[in-house]
Amino acid sequence: MNLVWFRNDLRVNDNEVLKAACEQGDGVIGVYFFDPAFYEDSAWDSSLGIELPFTKTGPYRAQFIIESVTNLRENLLKQGIPLLVFHGAPHTIIPELVEKHSIENIYLQHEWTRDEHAQEEKLGHALDKLPSKPKGHRFYEQFLFHPDDVPFASWQQIPRVFTEFRKKLEKESSVRSLVSIEGYKQELPETITTTIPTLKDLGLQPIKVDSRTAFPWKGGEDAAMERIQGYFFRTKKLQYYKKTRNGLIGTDYSSKLSAWLANGSISARQIYWEVKRFEKEVVANQDTYWMIFELIWRDFFKYVSLKHGASLFKIGGILEKDYEWKSSQRELEKWTNGETHEPFVNANMKELAATGWMSNRCRQNVASYWSLHKEQDWRIGAAYFEHILIDYDVHSNYGNWMYNSGVGNDPRNRTFNIQLQAKNYDGDGKFQRLWLQDGLF
């Protein structure tokens, strides 16, 4: 029997991990873990200088993951593949599954950042104690351009500057075709029954959907594909993407695909090939290219993470800059509650707290305010985003925070003029009025 350990690849379509397990033969069982380590208090140590009053994963993202795992289970069952779901640590449960189901192979998406690596290390120690250890098969499945296809002999050759990275990939690499398990069907094996945990089970408070949210969708592969059909082909909003992507209000100023991408309900390749289909059937313009451009930015931060490893989480960032950062509990409260002296920052932070969502333009503004205006430790801001964002992705989150704080891939001073940004992107004050209903604007 083969075990597929689903992590941030919660889909059936275009999943090389799943396809490889199915092709191996002997049957497939899927497993997903709501690992308590990811739902505890933020794992930052005392070097931050303050205690972080929030968990690693907050209720917005947790609910989205719950919905995604539920949909994954439904879609796997169509192929006769059961998905076992546990609220527990992989190293305490997988060894039992190996013995119970005679697991010979474990298939999983390759992860390389701190917390995911720690998971695998603990599992490895636990499996070493078994009389017969299964083989592990890891696949790089998070990328638009697969690591085997990029024109760099080693991760150390990844360019520091995005433009150089992008041009080299566009010239010398290509995007792989999609893979499928269409036609695969197995008899549903006799397995134990498991229950998908609730927010309460995870120690989190229930969420209330705010009617003003710009992200009203549920998690899961089906919802992701429905969003593509709606944004690309029904409304054809993709043809205006670059022009509208810095919008602040509503569901269609940008694609909003990042949340499904983050937990792997959809792959970057799937989006790429749907853009190409749109360009063939509707129109190809600078706006459609810009969607691919943003996918390459996403790849860039993943390759930066591969290159620099744990430096992603160091106060000096990948540039090892020696700035004098502050860490104030009171400033953190004011920032997260939207109680600063900047109405534009406040509106954005209130939207984030109420919905788990914030536009890309505004993320840059509030990050600049936190790290460059207030000179607060950028890692504190990144940790709050990790907690609160529906679409949190470790590579993009910490990569962007370094970038906006002067310790990442762009060493230039990127301090935002908040008032000018508000004038340029919310000139009529509509966005601020929407979120500052207490008379602060």
N, C-alpha and C positions, 0 to 999 in steps of 0.2 A: 504494500500500500504506500502511496505517496501523500505527503502532507504539504499543503500550501499555506505558509504563514503570511497572511495578508497584513500589511502595515499601512503605508501611504500609497496603496495601489488598489483602491476599493472598486474595482471594475472587472467585468467579464471580457469585454471587448478590448482589443489591442493590449493584451496583457501577456507578455512573453513568459513571465513566471508561470502563469496558469497553463499556457499552451505547452510549455516544456514538460510540466507534470502530467498533462493529459497524454502527451505523445510517448511518455515513458511506459505507459501501460500499467496494469495491476491495480487500477482504481485510484481515485483522488478524494481526499478529505480536506476541507478548508478550515482554518482556525483564525480567530481574531481575538486580541486581548485588549481589554480596557485596563491597562497596567496601572495599578494604584500609584506608582511612582510618577506618572504623568498627571495625576490629579491631586497631588499633595501641594503643600506650600511651595512657592517658587524656590528652586534649588540653589539660588545664588548664595555664596558664602558671605562671611562678615566683611569681606573686602569692600562691599558697597557702602559700608558705613551706616546703613539704616536697615530696618526690617521691612520687607516688602509685604504689605497687607493683602496679598491676593495669592491665589493658587496658580500653578503653571498653566493649567487649562481651565478656562472659565465656562460658564453655562452656555454661551452662544455657540462656541465652537463644539463643545461637548454634544449639544443637541443636534448640531449639523452632522457630527460623526455618527451619532446614534441612528439618525435617519439614513445616512449613507450605508451603514452596516446592515440595516434592515433591508434596504433595497438590494444590496449585494447578495444577501441570503436568498431573497426571492429569485433573483436572476440565476444564481448557481443551481438552485433546485430544478430549474427548467432543464438542466443538463444532467440531473441526477446526482449532483455534487452537494453534500451537506456542508454547512458552515457552522462550526461550533464556536460559540462566543462565551468568553469568560471574563469575569471581573477579578482578575488575578494576574500574577507575574508569569511570563512565559517559562522561566526556568523552574517554576514549581509545578507546572501542568504538562508541558510538552513531553518530559520523560515518561509520565504516566500514559500519555497518548501513544507514544512510541511502543511501549510494551503491550498495551491493550489492543492496538490495531496493527501490530507488526510493521511499523513504519520503517522503510528502508531508505527513503530519500526525503529530505526537507527542502522545499523550494521557497525562496524569498527574494524580495527586492533588496538590492544592495543599498545599505545606509552607512554613513561614515561619520556622522556628528556624535557628539559626546554621549547623550542620553541613549541613543539607539545602539551605539557601540557597547555601552555598559550592559544593555539588555542581552546582546549576543554573547558577551564575555561570560555573564552569569549562566546563560544557557549552555555554553560550551563546557563549563566546569560541571554542570549537572549531568550532561550527556556522557561525559567521560566516565562516570560512575556506573554506566549501564554495561551489561555483558556484551552487547552488540550495539555499537554506535552508528546511527544512520549517516549517510553522506549529505553534506550541505551543498546546495546549488544556488548561487547568488547571481542576480541579473541587474545591470544598470538600466532602470526603466523610467527614470524621472526626467529624461532629457528630450529636447527636440533633436539635437545632433548627438548621436550616440558616441560615447567616449572612444569606441574603437574606430570611429570614422573621422575624428577631428585631426587637423594637421599639426599636432604637437606630439613630440616624441615622449614627453613626460609632463606631469602636472606643473612642474617648475617652469615650463616654457609658456604657460598661459599668460598672455599679455596683461599688463597692469591696467591698461586703458581699454575701455569697452569698444571704442570705434575700431581700433586695430583688431580686436578679437572678432567683431562682427564682420568686418570686411574679409578677413582671412577665411572665416567659415562660409560666408556667402560665395566666395570664389572657389574654394577648394573642397567643400563638403556638400553632402546632400542629405535630405531627410529620408529615412527608411520608410518602406511601405508598412501598412497596418498588418497586424497578425490577428488570427481569429481561431476560435475553437468551434466554429459552425460545423454542425454534423456530429460533434462529439456527444455521446449519450452513454451513461452507465446506469446500471441498476443501483438504486439508492441503497448504500450499505447500511447495515444495522449499527446505529450509533447512539451514544447517549444524547439526551435532550438537554439543551441549554437555553437559558433565557437572556435576552439582551437587556442590560441594566438600564435603569432610568436615571435621570439627573439626581434624584434623591439617593439612589443606590451609590452614586459617585460622590456623594457629599456636597452636591451643588443645589442651589435654589432654583425653582422653576422660573422660566422666563415668560415675560409678557410681550407679545408682538406690538411694537409701536407703529401706529398707522402712518407715521411719517417716514418709515424706513425706506432706504433706497435698495435694500436687499431683502425682499419678501419671500424668497424661494426656499425650498426644502433641499436637504442633501440627497445624494445618490446619483448613480449613473443615468437613470431615466430622466431625472430632472435636468441634469447637465445637457443631455442631448436635446431635450425639449427647449432649453434656453438657446441653444445654437440654432435650432429650427426657427425660433421666434425672432431672435435678434438678427440672424443672417438672412433667412429666406422669406419669412412672412412679412416683417416690417422693412427688411432690407436696410436696417440702420447701420450695418457694417460699412456701407459705402460712405458714411459720414463720420466714421470712428475717430479719425485724427482731429477733426474739427470740433467734436463734442466731448472728447475724453477728459477734458479738464472741467467738465460741468460739476455741479454740486448737488442738484436736486433731481430726484426721479430715478426711475429704473433703467432708462435707456441712454444716459449720457455716455456710458461705457458698457463693455460686454458683460462685466460682473462674473467672468468665468474663473477668476482666481481662486475662489473658495473650493470649487470642484477640482481644480488643478492641484490645490494644496494637499488634499487627502487622496488624490489619485482616482476620483470618480470619473475623470476624463483625462486623457493623455495630451501632452503638447502636440504629439503627432496627429492625433485626431482633429484637433483644432486647425492645425496647419493644412491638412488635406481638405477640410471643409472650407477654409478660406480659398484654396485653389479651385475647388468646385464652384464657389461663389464667383470667383474671377472669370471662370469659363462660362457660367450660365447667366450672370447678371452684369458685372462690371469689374474691371481691374483698374485701380487707381492708387493714389498715394495713401488713401485711408485704409484700403485693404492690406497694402504692404505694411502699414504701421502696426497692424495686429501681429504680423510675423515679427516685426522689429521688437515688439514688447516680449514676445516669446524668446527671442534671442537674449534680451536683457535678463530674463529669468534663468536661461542657461548659463549666462555669464556668472551670476552670483553662485550658482552651483559649482562651476569650475573653480571659482575663487575659493570656495569652501574646501574643495578637494586639494587645492594647492596649499592653503594656509592652515588647515586643520583647526586646532584649538585657539589659534590667534584670533579667530572670529569672535571670541568671547573675552579677550583681554582688553583692559582699559585703554591701552595704547593702540588697539586695533592692529590691522595688518601692516600699518606704517610704523608701529611702535613709537607713536608720538607721545611726548612727555608734557601733556597739558595739566594744569592744576584744576581738576574737577571738584565740584562740591557735591554734597549729598544731604539734602534737607528734607526731613519728613514733612514739614509744613508746606514746602514748595511742591512736593509730590501730591499732597492733598489738594492744594489749590489747582494744580494742573489737571489731575484726573477728574476733579469735580467741576471743571470749567469755571473757576473763580479767579482767574488771572486779571491783569489790567488790560488785556487785549480781547475785545469782544469777538473778533474773528477766531481766535484760538478757542475761546470759551464755547462758541457755537459748535465747533468741530468736536471738542472733547465731550460735550453733552450728547451730540449725535452718537459718538462712539460708545459712550456708557449706556445709552438707551437702546442701541441696535447691534453693536458688535461690528459696525461697518463705518468706514470713512473713505472718502475719495482719495485718489493718488495725490492730487495737488495739495490737498489739505494735510495729508500725512507728512509731506515735506515741510509744510508750514509749522505744524505743531512740534515736529522733531527739531527744526531749527530754533524754535522758541525755547524748547527745553534745554538743548545742549549748547547752543551758541549765544542766545540772549541771556538765559539764566545760568549758564555754565555748569549745569548739573550733569552728573555722570550719565553718559549716553546709554550705558547698559541698563540703568534703571528704567528709562523710557522704553527701551527694547523689551525688557521683561514685562512691562505693563501691556505692550502690544501683543506679546506672546500669550498673555492671559486673556485679553479681551477680544482680539480679532477673530472673526469667523474664518478668514482666509489666511491665518498664520502659516507661514512656511519658514522654517528655520534659516534657510540660506538667504532668501529674499529679505526677511525681516532684519537679520543682523547685518547683512550686506548693505542694505539701504540705510540703516542707522549709522553704520560706520561712514558711509558715503556722505550723508548729510551732516555728520559731526566732525568732518575733517580728519578722520583717522582711517579712511578706507581707500577706495580706488581713485578718488579725486581729491588731491591734497589742497585744492584751492579753497579759499574762504567762501563757503556757500551760505553765509548768513542771509536770511530772507528779510526783506523790508515788509513786515506783516501788514502795515497799513496800506502800502502800495499793492500788495497781493490781494487784500480785501477789495480795494478799489477796482483792480483789474478783473477779478473773478466773481465778485459779488457787489458790483457797482451800485445796484439798486437796493442792496441790503436785504433782499428777499430771503436768502439762506439764513442770515443771522436772525431775522425776525422769526423764521420758522422754529429755531431752536432756542432762542432767548426770549421765552414768553414771560419772563419775570421782570421785564422792564429794563434790563441792563443795556439794551441797544436802543 
